[in-house]
Amino acid sequence: MKYKSIIFEIFLSVFFFMFASPFLWAGEPGDVVKKVISKDISLKDGEDTKEHREEIWREIAPCFYFEEMAERAMGKYWRERSPVEKREFTELFAKNIKGSYMRTHGPRFGEKKIISLAEEQDNGYARVQVDLIKRTDENATADFRLIRKDGEWRICDVVFEGVSLIHNFRSQIYSFMNKSSYEELVKTFKQKHNKE
């Protein structure tokens, strides 16, 4: 199976290489999103781009709730997995996201701008809506979905222009599992990661 990472790479190109503009921060969930999308990604003379991206990834990775994201992406098939399999799939899922991040980002920085941010919370869940200006000078909207776990807010989905990252992964996983096995799914994830 060859995973289509186009949607996620669009998310990444939109969210990770931005510079701060006037923000409307409302609380802790907004602070988490701010940490992810307003990193200083400028390179110093002689600095390695890959190493710099790795450093940024180490800083922002804790902002994502990978186990929750993996469970949602696996959907009905998650219940069939053993604790060991769940841990394994979560790790592979996180590596898949990191791989997409590492592939996406080149040396083009500061090409997009946040124009506003709004937040709402409800019983341990939060939605942070971001309005931004793309390189084409068109406006776009994205929703970060967060969940509160062990006293901390963490991102569990991103919806860009109405398309959910998790739903995109789930549709691919369901399509694969309808034709093959979980073991083959894991094998595909591992092969994809080893090529990167």
KOLDOKE-577256 format. One record per residue (C-alpha): residue number from 1; residue in one letter; chain; x, y, z. Coordinates in pm, 1 decimal, always signed. Layout:
BEGIN
SEZA resi resn chain        x        y        z
SEZA  NUM    A     A        X        Y        Z
...
***
This chain:
BEGIN
SEZA resi resn chain        x        y        z
SEZA    1    M     A     +0.0     +0.0     +0.0
SEZA    2    K     A   +127.9   +341.0    -88.9
SEZA    3    Y     A     -3.1   +602.9   +153.9
SEZA    4    K     A   -120.0   +930.8    +10.0
SEZA    5    S     A    +44.7  +1195.4   +224.9
SEZA    6    I     A    -55.0  +1492.8     +9.9
SEZA    7    I     A   -325.7  +1618.6   +245.4
SEZA    8    F     A   -104.3  +1599.0   +550.4
SEZA    9    E     A   +186.7  +1763.8   +371.6
SEZA   10    I     A    -45.8  +2049.5   +279.6
SEZA   11    F     A   -128.6  +2081.8   +650.1
SEZA   12    L     A   +237.5  +2085.0   +738.3
SEZA   13    S     A   +337.1  +2337.8   +476.0
SEZA   14    V     A    +60.9  +2565.5   +598.8
SEZA   15    F     A   +116.7  +2534.1   +973.9
SEZA   16    F     A   +480.5  +2483.0  +1057.3
SEZA   17    F     A   +649.2  +2760.4   +859.9
SEZA   18    M     A   +465.3  +3075.4   +964.2
SEZA   19    F     A   +566.3  +3392.8  +1137.1
SEZA   20    A     A   +367.9  +3554.9  +1413.7
SEZA   21    S     A   +124.4  +3834.6  +1331.0
SEZA   22    P     A   -143.7  +3980.1  +1559.4
SEZA   23    F     A   -287.7  +3679.7  +1745.1
SEZA   24    L     A   -606.8  +3652.6  +1945.5
SEZA   25    W     A   -506.6  +3396.6  +2208.6
SEZA   26    A     A   -777.6  +3282.8  +2445.1
SEZA   27    G     A   -613.0  +3027.6  +2674.5
SEZA   28    E     A   -406.1  +2713.4  +2711.6
SEZA   29    P     A   -523.0  +2533.2  +2392.0
SEZA   30    G     A   -437.5  +2844.3  +2194.3
SEZA   31    D     A    -94.5  +2849.8  +2355.2
SEZA   32    V     A    -31.2  +2492.4  +2236.4
SEZA   33    V     A   -127.5  +2581.7  +1880.6
SEZA   34    K     A    +83.6  +2894.8  +1901.3
SEZA   35    K     A   +386.7  +2685.9  +2000.2
SEZA   36    V     A   +337.7  +2462.8  +1696.5
SEZA   37    I     A   +279.3  +2727.1  +1431.8
SEZA   38    S     A   +499.3  +3014.9  +1541.0
SEZA   39    K     A   +837.7  +2846.1  +1578.8
SEZA   40    D     A  +1140.2  +3050.1  +1475.0
SEZA   41    I     A  +1264.0  +2843.2  +1184.0
SEZA   42    S     A  +1526.1  +3084.8  +1047.9
SEZA   43    L     A  +1863.4  +2922.3   +989.6
SEZA   44    K     A  +2196.0  +3050.1  +1112.2
SEZA   45    D     A  +2498.6  +3058.0   +881.0
SEZA   46    G     A  +2625.7  +2706.7   +819.2
SEZA   47    E     A  +2334.7  +2541.6  +1004.4
SEZA   48    D     A  +2208.9  +2212.4   +865.1
SEZA   49    T     A  +1846.8  +2232.0   +748.4
SEZA   50    K     A  +1765.7  +1869.5   +836.9
SEZA   51    E     A  +1921.0  +1898.6  +1181.0
SEZA   52    H     A  +1728.7  +2220.0  +1241.1
SEZA   53    R     A  +1400.2  +2055.2  +1141.7
SEZA   54    E     A  +1478.3  +1760.2  +1369.8
SEZA   55    E     A  +1529.6  +2001.5  +1657.7
SEZA   56    I     A  +1198.4  +2175.5  +1585.2
SEZA   57    W     A  +1023.2  +1838.3  +1567.0
SEZA   58    R     A  +1158.1  +1738.0  +1908.7
SEZA   59    E     A  +1013.0  +2059.1  +2050.4
SEZA   60    I     A   +668.2  +2036.2  +1893.1
SEZA   61    A     A   +610.6  +1657.2  +1903.2
SEZA   62    P     A   +487.3  +1666.4  +2267.9
SEZA   63    C     A   +208.7  +1900.2  +2152.8
SEZA   64    F     A    +45.1  +1608.8  +1968.2
SEZA   65    Y     A   -145.9  +1324.4  +2132.3
SEZA   66    F     A    -21.7  +1048.7  +1902.5
SEZA   67    E     A   -196.0   +762.3  +2082.8
SEZA   68    E     A   -533.1   +935.4  +2049.4
SEZA   69    M     A   -460.4  +1018.7  +1685.7
SEZA   70    A     A   -357.1   +659.2  +1610.8
SEZA   71    E     A   -669.7   +522.9  +1780.3
SEZA   72    R     A   -896.8   +756.2  +1586.7
SEZA   73    A     A   -720.1   +676.9  +1260.0
SEZA   74    M     A   -749.3   +301.0  +1322.0
SEZA   75    G     A  -1116.3   +337.4  +1417.7
SEZA   76    K     A  -1303.0     +9.2  +1461.4
SEZA   77    Y     A   -983.1   -189.9  +1410.6
SEZA   78    W     A   -825.6    -40.5  +1723.5
SEZA   79    R     A  -1036.7   -259.1  +1955.3
SEZA   80    E     A   -895.0   -570.4  +1792.6
SEZA   81    R     A   -536.3   -477.3  +1870.5
SEZA   82    S     A   -342.5   -600.5  +2174.2
SEZA   83    P     A   -167.4   -350.6  +2406.6
SEZA   84    V     A   +164.2   -434.6  +2238.7
SEZA   85    E     A    +15.7   -380.4  +1892.4
SEZA   86    K     A   -137.4    -51.0  +1999.8
SEZA   87    R     A   +198.4    +77.1  +2122.1
SEZA   88    E     A   +365.1    -41.0  +1802.6
SEZA   89    F     A   +107.9   +122.3  +1576.7
SEZA   90    T     A   +119.0   +447.8  +1772.6
SEZA   91    E     A   +496.1   +465.1  +1729.4
SEZA   92    L     A   +468.6   +392.0  +1357.1
SEZA   93    F     A   +191.6   +648.6  +1318.9
SEZA   94    A     A   +403.8   +914.8  +1487.9
SEZA   95    K     A   +701.4   +825.5  +1267.4
SEZA   96    N     A   +478.2   +851.1   +961.0
SEZA   97    I     A   +372.4  +1201.1  +1059.6
SEZA   98    K     A   +730.2  +1298.8  +1133.6
SEZA   99    G     A   +838.7  +1160.2   +796.9
SEZA  100    S     A   +580.9  +1372.9   +619.0
SEZA  101    Y     A   +702.3  +1673.9   +814.7
SEZA  102    M     A  +1065.5  +1610.6   +725.5
SEZA  103    R     A   +985.0  +1558.6   +356.3
SEZA  104    T     A   +772.5  +1867.7   +327.7
SEZA  105    H     A   +993.4  +2143.4   +457.6
SEZA  106    G     A  +1255.0  +2303.7   +243.3
SEZA  107    P     A  +1439.3  +2631.8   +293.5
SEZA  108    R     A  +1139.4  +2855.2   +219.0
SEZA  109    F     A  +1046.5  +3030.8   +540.5
SEZA  110    G     A   +809.9  +3307.6   +643.9
SEZA  111    E     A   +580.6  +3279.0   +345.4
SEZA  112    K     A   +249.2  +3261.7   +529.1
SEZA  113    K     A    +89.9  +3471.4   +796.0
SEZA  114    I     A   -163.5  +3414.4  +1071.4
SEZA  115    I     A   -423.0  +3689.1  +1089.1
SEZA  116    S     A   -638.6  +3569.7  +1378.0
SEZA  117    L     A   -709.3  +3286.4  +1617.4
SEZA  118    A     A  -1021.0  +3198.3  +1816.1
SEZA  119    E     A  -1077.3  +2927.7  +2073.3
SEZA  120    E     A  -1360.9  +2739.1  +2239.8
SEZA  121    Q     A  -1352.2  +2473.7  +2512.8
SEZA  122    D     A  -1607.2  +2215.6  +2621.9
SEZA  123    N     A  -1561.9  +1943.4  +2884.3
SEZA  124    G     A  -1202.5  +1848.5  +2816.3
SEZA  125    Y     A  -1208.8  +1920.1  +2444.5
SEZA  126    A     A  -1109.7  +2234.7  +2259.7
SEZA  127    R     A  -1124.3  +2377.0  +1910.1
SEZA  128    V     A   -879.4  +2642.7  +1800.1
SEZA  129    Q     A   -970.6  +2810.1  +1472.9
SEZA  130    V     A   -693.3  +2978.1  +1277.3
SEZA  131    D     A   -740.7  +3222.5   +990.6
SEZA  132    L     A   -438.7  +3270.0   +772.0
SEZA  133    I     A   -311.1  +3421.2   +450.7
SEZA  134    K     A   -148.1  +3177.4   +208.7
SEZA  135    R     A   +134.6  +3255.2    -33.7
SEZA  136    T     A   -127.8  +3317.2   -301.1
SEZA  137    D     A   -274.3  +3595.1    -82.3
SEZA  138    E     A   -590.8  +3388.8    -42.0
SEZA  139    N     A   -749.0  +3344.7   +298.7
SEZA  140    A     A   -774.5  +2996.3   +448.0
SEZA  141    T     A   -917.5  +2851.3   +769.6
SEZA  142    A     A   -792.9  +2564.1   +981.3
SEZA  143    D     A   -925.2  +2403.4  +1296.9
SEZA  144    F     A   -698.3  +2240.4  +1552.7
SEZA  145    R     A   -883.4  +1987.9  +1769.3
SEZA  146    L     A   -734.3  +1933.5  +2115.4
SEZA  147    I     A   -803.0  +1707.5  +2411.3
SEZA  148    R     A   -700.2  +1753.2  +2773.2
SEZA  149    K     A   -493.3  +1458.7  +2896.9
SEZA  150    D     A   -321.5  +1440.7  +3237.4
SEZA  151    G     A   -374.1  +1811.9  +3285.5
SEZA  152    E     A   -226.2  +1912.2  +2948.6
SEZA  153    W     A   -383.9  +2016.0  +2618.6
SEZA  154    R     A   -261.2  +1819.4  +2318.3
SEZA  155    I     A   -356.1  +1825.2  +1950.1
SEZA  156    C     A   -550.4  +1522.4  +1827.0
SEZA  157    D     A   -661.7  +1637.6  +1480.2
SEZA  158    V     A   -623.2  +1917.4  +1227.6
SEZA  159    V     A   -900.2  +2015.0   +987.2
SEZA  160    F     A   -784.1  +2228.5   +695.8
SEZA  161    E     A  -1045.2  +2375.9   +463.6
SEZA  162    G     A  -1294.6  +2115.9   +584.9
SEZA  163    V     A  -1063.5  +1813.8   +541.3
SEZA  164    S     A   -968.2  +1621.3   +856.4
SEZA  165    L     A   -619.6  +1476.2   +887.1
SEZA  166    I     A   -748.8  +1183.6  +1095.2
SEZA  167    H     A  -1041.5  +1107.8   +863.2
SEZA  168    N     A   -799.8  +1108.0   +570.3
SEZA  169    F     A   -575.6   +851.2   +739.4
SEZA  170    R     A   -876.4   +644.5   +851.0
SEZA  171    S     A  -1019.1   +619.4   +500.3
SEZA  172    Q     A   -682.2   +492.9   +375.4
SEZA  173    I     A   -647.4   +242.2   +660.2
SEZA  174    Y     A  -1003.0   +111.1   +614.2
SEZA  175    S     A   -945.1    +72.2   +241.4
SEZA  176    F     A   -626.4   -122.5   +309.6
SEZA  177    M     A   -772.0   -341.0   +585.8
SEZA  178    N     A  -1068.9   -437.1   +366.5
SEZA  179    K     A   -823.6   -601.0   +128.3
SEZA  180    S     A   -540.4   -711.1   +354.5
SEZA  181    S     A   -434.8   -772.1   +716.4
SEZA  182    Y     A   -312.0   -567.5  +1009.6
SEZA  183    E     A    +27.5   -737.7   +978.6
SEZA  184    E     A    +57.8   -613.6   +620.6
SEZA  185    L     A    -47.9   -266.6   +730.6
SEZA  186    V     A   +233.7   -257.5   +986.2
SEZA  187    K     A   +477.2   -392.7   +728.9
SEZA  188    T     A   +378.6   -112.9   +490.0
SEZA  189    F     A   +426.4   +151.5   +757.8
SEZA  190    K     A   +771.1    +12.1   +839.9
SEZA  191    Q     A   +875.3     -4.4   +475.7
SEZA  192    K     A   +763.2   +350.1   +419.1
SEZA  193    H     A   +957.3   +470.5   +722.9
SEZA  194    N     A  +1274.1   +280.2   +624.9
SEZA  195    K     A  +1279.3   +451.0   +286.4
SEZA  196    E     A  +1292.4   +796.7   +447.4
***
